[in-house]
Every structure is written in structure tokens, then in C-alpha cells.
Amino acid sequence: MSMIQGGERGLRRPVLITILAVVTLFAGTACGGGKTGGTASGPPDAAQNVAGLPVTHFQSGFKANAPTPDVTVKNVTTGDDDKLATAAIVDVEKYWSTQLPANFGGQQFEPVKSLLSYDSNGAAQQSGCGSTKKVVNAYYCSTDDSVNWDRGVLLPQLRQQFGPVSVVTVLAHEFGHAIQARLGPQANMTKQTPTIVKEQQADCFAGNYFRYLAEDKSQYFQVSTDEGLSQVLAAMFSIRDPAGFNNTDVQAHGTAFDRVFAFQTGFEKTPKECAAMNQQNVQARIVEQPFAKGDQLHGQGTAKFNETAVADLQKSLDQAFTGVGAKAPQITAKDGTCPGGKSTPPATYCADTNTVSIDMAALTRLAQPVSDDGKSAGGFGDFAAFSEIASRYVIGVEKTADASVDNANAGLRTACLVGAWAKATNVVGQHLRLSPGDLDEAMTDLLQPNSLVAADANGVRPVSGFDRVAALRNGYLQGSPVCSTTYA
């Protein structure tokens, strides 16, 4: 997150939290409702399911009785990663063999013509797109209608860091490009279609397939709607574009926030919805942007986390929530606890004093930049720290407005409002504004077991990481009214 000096303009988009929007939030907290904006499950049990499916907990990956895939793969081995990749291809082909005709006017499915496994550090292989030497990647090649994957570096890294379902995710995404080739104009595919649209669609098609897994329809794989889907979303961080990448670049795949949006859309909706993604609707919501001219710390987009930054955060939150009709909580640099109430360090809303007590040392560690490979010595970036504080401020706003603050829906509503505040920072006169990569930092923090961003007043988080991320996303993309109607 970057500091704004004087009257410098914020980025691109209009304020999201208006006085009316904030009042609407609390006017609706006592009422139920259905889906709003078509993106999230509605009350009264929004935190008790994952896009309409039960919250489940088990080891995700191969089913115990999974059959042996019957398919020809060039240069294949008997290793674990080739077994995963081969089964993923066979399974995703079975999925599309029914879904393609069902969703696109009876169009018959055709398997890809070629499959290739290779070791990017080993002997070079050839696909229709050239040599595989040093190509740490998985990709669909339209020249020879093939799916190719690096079993030497990429797949082992993903499997070891995020579990076997991350390998399945990557192959399902690449097969999504094969589906685009088969649909052509039905998926808005022309020679002029921007890369970012193709990538968003492929992530969305992967989400379609993972719904099939979550509904236990696969012969090969099982995925839990809690830990399993959380692993998939966390893996998106490792394969995102670096902060500041331009979405118009021919290699653009999107930020983690963008990629998760597309995946979750596919999980929640139908292949038709994915095929409807086009340049107009993708550009309207994509957050991947290059760094703005004058952005502090070019290439990082990270403000120094200190007392001055916290003071600017206070002003930013106060501006965003003007009109609530209650005294704003004050952020105090104490120790992150409250002697007279439930403490949720490193930040706690203290109801008796209407303050947010923060542990500066712990939050400074959290604010340390994350590396490009998604690993960190202790932090996830400045916006992760800002979001944790903002979540406790939001709890204070909700409590003074007599909204529930001690249940799972309260946690999701809080994450939603943090997202709405994040969008509201990008306007003229704000003391803080988003930098490229900030939403990825919040998302990564949100998936951690001790994150406060989607926690209620007692620090209790909804069990599903999928829902926590969806709540943040809904607030950012749709604004504060959806926070009350969806998470009443």
C-alpha cells in the first residue's frame, strides 16, 4: 500500500463506501436474503456451506480406489507427478465429454491429440510449440493440440508446497485452453482475444471441473471444501504474475486475486458463464495494473509500516466509514490485547474504550514483503497488516451499529467490509491507496489459520478459506451493500 501525498490522485476507480452504502449495511443486518450479485451464498447460513456444498474435511488427492488411466503420454514415467498429471487429463476429459454438449448446443467433445511429459532439466523434448529445454511450465499448444507438463521442476514444487490437488489445478487450467480452441467464437475466442481473457477463462473452466470433484463425481480425485480448496487458492499465489505486471502484456495471467476470482466463478457457476468472459467484462474488474507514476518504492508497492502509516490508516478508515452515525474506533499502539475483554492479538477491538489495540512489533513483522515464490520469512506484505487492523476497526463499526459480531457470518461480513474499504481507498484525497499486489497480500493472509481479516470479535474464523476469500472479493467488487445482504 502506498502513501498519498497532499492532493495526489488515487488509482482508476470510484469510491465504493458512500454514506448511503454504509447506512444500508446496517439497515439490513436483521433481515435475511438470497444471493446478491450472483457471486456468493446467502444468509442465514452463509458460513455453513461452500457455494452451496457442505464444509468437508479430509485428505484431498487420489481416491483410494482410483483406476489406472488408459491414455498414451509421450516420455511418461511411473513417478508420482506423472501419475497425477495423467489421471488429471483423463478425468478432466471425462468431465468435458458431458459438459461440452450439455452447455454448448450439443457440441461433441474431442480429446486432445497429444500429451507430453518432460523434465525441464533433462533431455529436450519437442512439442508443436518447440523445445522443452529449461521450460518450467505446463502448457497447451494449439499448433499440435497438445497438453505438456514439466514433471522435473514445476509439478514437484507445486505438489510439495500445496499438495497433490495443486497439480490437478494446473492441468485443469491448461485443458481449459483446449476447451477454448474447441469452442472458438462460442467462448469469444478470436485472433484478437487478449491473453488475460484467455487466462481468466481457463481458470474459470478449472473451477467448473473442481466443482465436479467437490461433488464427488470423479473416479480419480477427491477434494475437501475446506482444506482442499484452500490449498488450490493458496497455489494461485505461487503462479500469479508479479506485482506491477501489466494486464495488456502477451504473457499476462493475472494477479492471485484475479485468478482466484475466475476460479471461484467457475466453481460457483456453469461453463457458459466462463465462456461469456470477454475483453469488456474482464477489463472492468481486473486488478492487475502496472505501478502508478510516483508510487513509493517502485517494484514493491510497499509503504513503511510505522506509526505514521497507522495514523494514515486511521484517516483512511474514518473517511471510508463516514456516515455510520457512531464515534469511530481509535487505533492505539498498545500490545494488541484488551484487559477487559476478549483479546485477538496482534489486533483487538476493545468495546469498553471503543479502541483498536495493536501490537506494532508483531504487525511490523507481518508487513514484511513476501517473496515472488510466495514464501516469506515472517510476513505477507504491508496490506496484510493494514487489513488485520482494518478488520478490528470494522468490528467496532459493526458493534456500534448493533450488528452481530460474534458468529461466523460476522467474520465473513467483516472480510467483505475490508474488501469494500480497500476499493474505497482508490479515490482523490485518500491518505492511503492500493498498490499492485496489495489484494494478493490480503488474500494470502486470509488463508492463514490465525488471520483476523475474516474473524469475528472473538477471533473465531469461518472454517472455509474459500468463503473467506469470496467475502473479501465480494466486498471489493460489489461494495458494502452486498456485505449485509449476503452475510446478514
C-alpha positions in Angstrom: 0.0 0.0 0.0 1.3 3.4 -0.8 1.1 6.8 0.9 -0.7 9.6 -0.7 1.0 13.0 -0.5 -1.3 16.0 -0.3 -3.9 16.0 -3.1 -2.4 13.4 -5.3 -4.9 11.3 -7.1 -5.6 7.7 -6.3 -6.0 5.0 -8.9 -8.6 4.4 -11.5 -11.9 3.7 -9.8 -14.6 5.5 -7.8 -15.2 5.4 -4.1 -17.1 2.3 -3.0 -18.3 3.0 0.5 -20.6 6.0 0.4 -22.6 7.3 3.3 -25.7 5.6 1.9 -23.9 2.3 1.4 -22.7 2.2 5.0 -26.2 3.0 6.3 -27.6 0.3 4.0 -25.2 -2.2 5.6 -26.7 -1.8 9.0 -30.2 -1.3 7.9 -30.2 -4.8 6.5 -28.4 -6.7 9.2 -31.6 -8.0 10.8 -33.0 -9.4 7.6 -32.4 -12.5 5.5 -31.8 -12.6 1.8 -30.6 -14.6 -1.1 -27.6 -14.3 -3.4 -26.6 -10.8 -4.2 -24.8 -10.1 -7.5 -24.8 -13.8 -8.2 -21.4 -14.5 -6.5 -21.9 -15.8 -3.0 -24.1 -18.0 -0.9 -26.7 -16.0 1.1 -27.9 -15.9 4.7 -28.9 -17.2 7.1 -26.1 -19.9 6.8 -23.6 -18.3 4.5 -20.7 -19.6 6.7 -22.1 -23.1 6.9 -21.5 -24.1 3.3 -19.2 -23.5 0.4 -21.1 -22.2 -2.6 -24.0 -24.5 -1.6 -21.9 -27.5 -0.7 -21.3 -28.9 2.9 -18.0 -27.9 4.5 -15.9 -31.1 4.4 -12.5 -32.1 6.0 -10.4 -35.0 4.6 -7.2 -35.6 2.7 -7.5 -34.3 -0.8 -5.9 -36.1 -3.8 -6.2 -39.6 -5.3 -9.1 -41.7 -4.2 -8.1 -45.0 -2.7 -9.9 -47.0 -5.4 -8.9 -44.8 -8.4 -8.5 -46.7 -11.6 -5.3 -46.7 -13.7 -5.6 -44.2 -16.5 -5.7 -45.6 -20.0 -4.1 -43.0 -22.2 -0.9 -42.5 -24.2 1.6 -39.9 -22.9 4.9 -39.3 -24.7 8.0 -39.7 -22.5 5.9 -40.6 -19.4 7.4 -42.1 -16.2 6.0 -44.0 -13.3 6.7 -41.2 -10.9 4.0 -39.6 -8.6 3.8 -36.4 -10.6 3.2 -38.1 -13.9 0.6 -40.3 -12.3 -1.2 -37.2 -11.0 -1.0 -35.4 -14.3 -2.1 -38.4 -16.4 -5.1 -39.1 -14.2 -6.0 -35.4 -14.2 -6.0 -35.3 -18.0 -8.2 -38.4 -18.3 -10.6 -37.2 -15.6 -10.9 -33.7 -17.0 -11.5 -35.1 -20.5 -14.3 -37.2 -19.0 -15.8 -34.1 -17.4 -15.8 -32.1 -20.6 -17.2 -35.0 -22.6 -20.5 -34.4 -20.9 -20.3 -30.7 -20.1 -19.4 -29.5 -23.6 -22.5 -30.9 -25.3 -24.7 -30.1 -22.3 -23.7 -26.4 -22.2 -22.9 -25.6 -25.8 -25.7 -26.8 -28.1 -24.7 -30.4 -28.3 -21.2 -29.8 -29.4 -19.3 -33.0 -29.2 -16.1 -33.3 -27.3 -12.8 -34.3 -28.9 -9.8 -35.3 -26.8 -6.5 -33.5 -27.3 -4.3 -35.1 -30.0 -1.1 -35.4 -28.0 0.2 -35.5 -24.4 3.8 -34.9 -23.4 5.7 -35.3 -20.1 9.2 -33.8 -19.8 11.9 -32.8 -17.4 12.9 -29.2 -17.9 16.4 -30.0 -16.6 16.7 -33.2 -18.7 16.8 -34.1 -22.3 14.9 -31.8 -24.5 11.6 -33.0 -26.0 9.6 -31.4 -28.8 6.0 -30.2 -28.9 4.4 -28.3 -31.6 5.5 -25.1 -29.7 9.2 -26.0 -29.7 11.8 -27.4 -27.4 11.0 -28.1 -23.7 14.6 -27.4 -22.6 14.5 -25.3 -19.4 10.7 -24.7 -19.8 9.5 -24.8 -16.2 5.8 -24.8 -17.2 2.7 -26.7 -18.1 1.0 -25.5 -21.3 -1.5 -26.2 -24.0 0.0 -25.9 -27.5 -2.6 -25.1 -30.2 -0.2 -25.9 -33.0 -0.4 -29.7 -32.4 -3.4 -29.6 -30.0 -1.3 -30.9 -27.1 -1.0 -30.6 -23.3 2.5 -30.6 -22.0 3.9 -30.6 -18.5 7.2 -30.3 -16.6 7.5 -33.3 -14.2 11.1 -32.3 -13.3 10.6 -29.0 -11.6 7.1 -27.4 -11.7 4.9 -30.3 -10.7 7.1 -31.5 -7.8 7.3 -27.9 -6.5 3.6 -27.5 -6.5 2.8 -30.9 -5.0 5.4 -30.5 -2.2 4.3 -26.9 -1.3 0.5 -27.1 -1.9 -0.4 -30.8 -2.1 -1.5 -33.0 -5.0 -4.6 -31.0 -5.9 -2.4 -28.1 -7.0 -1.0 -30.3 -9.8 -4.6 -31.2 -10.8 -5.4 -27.5 -10.8 -2.7 -26.6 -13.2 -3.6 -29.4 -15.6 -7.3 -28.5 -15.5 -6.3 -24.9 -16.3 -4.2 -26.0 -19.3 -7.0 -28.2 -20.5 -9.3 -25.1 -20.3 -7.3 -23.7 -23.2 -8.0 -26.8 -25.2 -11.7 -26.2 -24.5 -11.3 -22.6 -25.8 -9.8 -24.0 -29.0 -12.8 -26.3 -29.4 -15.4 -23.6 -28.7 -13.8 -20.8 -30.7 -16.4 -17.9 -31.1 -18.7 -19.6 -28.5 -16.0 -18.6 -26.0 -15.2 -15.3 -27.5 -12.0 -16.7 -28.9 -10.5 -14.9 -31.9 -7.0 -14.0 -33.0 -7.5 -10.6 -31.3 -8.6 -12.0 -27.9 -6.2 -10.7 -25.2 -4.2 -13.2 -23.3 -5.6 -12.1 -20.0 -9.1 -13.0 -21.2 -7.9 -16.5 -22.3 -6.3 -17.0 -18.9 -9.3 -15.9 -16.9 -11.5 -18.2 -18.9 -9.1 -21.1 -18.4 -9.0 -20.5 -14.6 -12.8 -20.4 -14.7 -13.0 -23.7 -16.6 -10.7 -25.2 -13.9 -13.2 -24.0 -11.3 -16.0 -25.8 -13.2 -14.1 -29.0 -13.0 -13.3 -28.7 -9.3 -17.0 -28.3 -8.6 -17.3 -31.8 -10.1 -14.6 -33.0 -7.8 -16.1 -31.4 -4.7 -19.5 -33.0 -5.6 -17.6 -36.4 -5.5 -18.4 -37.2 -9.1 -14.8 -38.1 -10.1 -13.4 -41.6 -10.3 -9.9 -40.4 -9.6 -9.8 -37.5 -7.2 -11.5 -36.1 -4.1 -11.2 -32.6 -2.7 -12.5 -31.3 0.6 -14.3 -28.0 0.5 -12.2 -26.7 3.4 -8.5 -27.7 3.4 -8.5 -28.9 -0.2 -10.0 -25.8 -1.8 -7.8 -23.7 0.4 -4.7 -25.4 -1.0 -5.9 -24.7 -4.5 -6.4 -21.0 -3.7 -3.0 -20.8 -2.0 -1.4 -22.3 -5.0 -2.8 -19.4 -7.1 -0.4 -17.1 -5.3 2.6 -19.1 -6.5 1.6 -18.9 -10.1 0.4 -15.3 -10.2 2.1 -12.6 -12.1 4.5 -10.4 -10.1 3.1 -7.2 -8.6 3.1 -4.3 -11.2 2.7 -6.6 -14.2 0.6 -5.1 -17.0 -2.5 -7.0 -17.9 -2.1 -6.0 -21.5 1.2 -8.0 -21.7 1.0 -11.0 -24.0 2.2 -13.1 -21.1 -0.3 -11.8 -18.5 -2.1 -14.4 -16.4 -3.4 -12.1 -13.7 -2.8 -11.4 -10.0 -3.7 -14.1 -7.5 -6.8 -12.0 -6.7 -7.8 -12.1 -10.4 -7.1 -15.8 -10.8 -9.0 -16.7 -7.7 -11.9 -14.6 -8.9 -12.1 -16.6 -12.1 -11.6 -20.0 -10.4 -14.3 -19.2 -7.8 -16.7 -18.0 -10.6 -16.3 -21.3 -12.3 -16.8 -23.3 -9.1 -20.0 -21.4 -8.3 -21.4 -21.1 -11.9 -21.6 -23.0 -15.2 -19.2 -23.4 -18.1 -21.5 -21.0 -20.0 -20.6 -18.3 -17.5 -16.9 -18.9 -18.1 -17.3 -18.8 -21.9 -19.1 -15.5 -21.5 -15.9 -13.8 -20.2 -14.7 -11.3 -22.8 -12.5 -8.3 -23.0 -15.1 -5.9 -21.8 -16.2 -7.6 -18.7 -12.7 -8.8 -17.7 -11.2 -5.3 -18.1 -14.0 -3.9 -16.0 -12.9 -5.9 -12.9 -9.3 -6.9 -13.4 -7.0 -5.6 -10.7 -3.7 -6.3 -12.4 -2.1 -3.0 -13.2 1.4 -1.5 -13.6 2.7 0.6 -10.8 1.5 4.2 -10.9 3.9 7.0 -11.7 5.3 8.4 -8.4 4.4 5.2 -6.5 6.7 4.9 -3.5 9.2 2.1 -3.6 8.8 1.2 -7.3 8.7 -2.6 -7.8 7.4 -3.3 -4.3 4.4 -1.0 -3.7 5.1 -1.3 0.0 4.8 1.6 2.4 6.9 1.6 5.5 4.8 0.2 8.4 5.2 2.6 11.3 3.2 5.0 13.5 2.8 7.4 10.6 1.4 4.7 8.4 -1.1 3.6 11.1 -2.2 7.3 11.5 -2.9 7.4 7.8 -4.8 4.1 8.1 -6.9 5.7 10.8 -7.7 8.6 8.5 -8.5 6.3 5.6 -10.9 4.2 7.6 -12.6 7.2 9.1 -13.1 8.7 5.6 -14.5 5.4 4.2 -17.0 4.9 7.1 -18.2 8.5 7.4 -21.9 8.5 8.0 -22.3 5.5 10.2 -23.6 7.8 12.9 -21.3 6.5 15.7 -18.0 7.5 17.0 -15.1 5.9 15.0 -12.9 3.4 16.8 -9.5 4.8 17.6 -6.4 2.8 16.8 -3.9 2.7 19.7 -0.4 1.2 19.6 -0.6 -0.8 22.8 0.0 -4.6 22.9 -2.8 -5.9 20.8 -4.9 -7.0 23.8 -7.8 -5.8 25.9 -7.7 -6.3 29.7 -11.4 -6.0 30.0 -12.5 -8.3 27.0 -11.6 -11.0 24.6 -8.1 -10.3 23.1 -7.3 -11.3 19.5 -3.6 -10.2 19.0 -2.0 -8.7 17.1 -5.1 -6.5 16.9 -8.1 -6.4 19.2 -11.3 -4.3 19.2 -11.8 -3.1 22.8 -15.5 -2.4 23.2 -15.3 -0.7 26.6 -13.0 2.0 25.2 -14.0 1.8 21.5 -10.4 1.4 20.5 -8.4 -1.0 18.4 -5.3 -2.1 20.3 -2.5 -3.2 18.1 0.9 -4.9 18.6 3.2 -2.8 16.5 6.1 -5.3 16.6 4.0 -8.2 15.5 2.3 -6.3 12.8 5.6 -4.9 11.5 6.8 -8.5 11.1 3.6 -9.3 9.2 4.1 -6.3 7.0 7.4 -7.5 5.6 7.3 -8.1 1.9 6.5 -11.6 0.6 8.9 -13.1 -2.0 7.9 -13.8 -5.5 7.7 -17.5 -4.9 5.0 -17.0 -2.2 7.4 -17.8 0.6 8.1 -15.4 3.5 10.4 -15.1 6.4 7.5 -14.0 8.5 5.4 -11.5 6.6 2.9 -11.2 3.8 3.2 -7.5 3.0 2.1 -4.2 4.3 -1.5 -4.6 3.2 -1.8 -7.8 5.2 -1.0 -5.8 8.3 -3.3 -3.0 7.3 -6.1 -5.5 6.6 -5.8 -7.1 10.0 -6.1 -3.7 11.7 -9.0 -2.7 9.4 -10.9 -5.8 10.3 -10.9 -4.9 14.0 -11.9 -1.3 13.1 -14.8 -2.8 11.1 -15.8 -5.0 14.1 -16.1 -1.7 16.1 -18.2 -0.1 13.4 -20.5 -3.1 13.3 -20.8 -3.3 17.1 -21.7 0.4 17.5 -24.4 -0.2 14.9 -25.8 -3.1 16.8 -24.9 -5.7 14.3 -23.8 -9.2 15.4 -20.1 -9.5 15.9 -19.7 -12.9 17.4 -20.6 -15.5 14.8 -19.3 -16.9 11.5 -21.4 -14.7 9.4 -20.0 -11.7 11.3 -16.5 -12.8 10.3 -17.4 -13.1 6.6 -19.2 -9.7 6.8 -16.1 -8.2 8.3 -13.9 -9.6 5.4 -16.4 -8.2 3.0 -16.2 -4.7 4.5 -12.4 -4.9 4.5 -12.7 -5.5 0.8 -15.1 -2.6 0.3 -12.7 -0.3 2.2 -9.8 -1.5 0.0 -11.7 -0.4 -3.1 -12.7 2.9 -1.4 -9.1 3.9 -1.0 -8.6 4.5 -4.7 -10.0 8.0 -4.9 -8.8 11.6 -4.7 -7.9 12.8 -1.3 -7.4 9.4 0.4 -4.5 9.0 2.7 -3.7 5.5 1.5 -4.3 3.9 -1.8 -3.8 0.4 -3.1 -0.7 -0.6 -4.9 -0.5 -3.5 -7.3 -0.2 -6.7 -5.4 -1.9 -5.5 -2.2 -5.0 -7.6 -2.6 -2.8 -10.7 -3.1 -1.2 -9.9 0.3 -4.6 -9.7 2.0 -5.7 -12.9 0.3 -2.6 -14.8 1.4 -3.1 -13.6 5.0 -6.7 -14.5 4.8 -5.9 -18.2 4.1 -3.7 -18.5 7.2 -5.2 -20.3 10.2 -4.6 -17.3 12.5 -5.7 -14.5 10.2 -8.1 -11.8 11.7 -9.4 -10.5 8.4 -12.4 -12.8 8.4 -12.6 -13.3 12.1 -15.4 -12.3 14.4 -14.9 -10.2 17.6 -13.6 -13.2 19.4 -11.1 -14.0 16.7 -13.1 -17.0 15.5 -12.8 -17.6 11.7 -15.3 -19.4 9.4 -13.8 -22.7 8.6 -13.8 -22.4 4.9 -10.9 -20.5 3.3 -12.9 -20.5 0.0 -15.7 -18.5 1.7 -13.3 -16.1 3.5 -11.6 -15.2 0.2 -15.0 -14.9 -1.5 -16.2 -12.5 1.1 -13.2 -10.2 0.6 -13.7 -10.4 -3.1 -17.4 -9.6 -3.0 -16.8 -6.5 -0.9 -14.1 -5.3 -3.2 -16.0 -5.9 -6.4 -19.6 -5.1 -5.3 -19.3 -2.7 -2.4 -20.6 -2.6 1.1 -24.3 -3.3 0.5 -23.6 -6.9 -0.5 -21.9 -7.4 2.8 -25.2 -7.0 4.7 -27.4 -8.8 2.2 -25.1 -11.8 1.8 -23.8 -12.1 5.4 -26.7 -10.9 7.5 
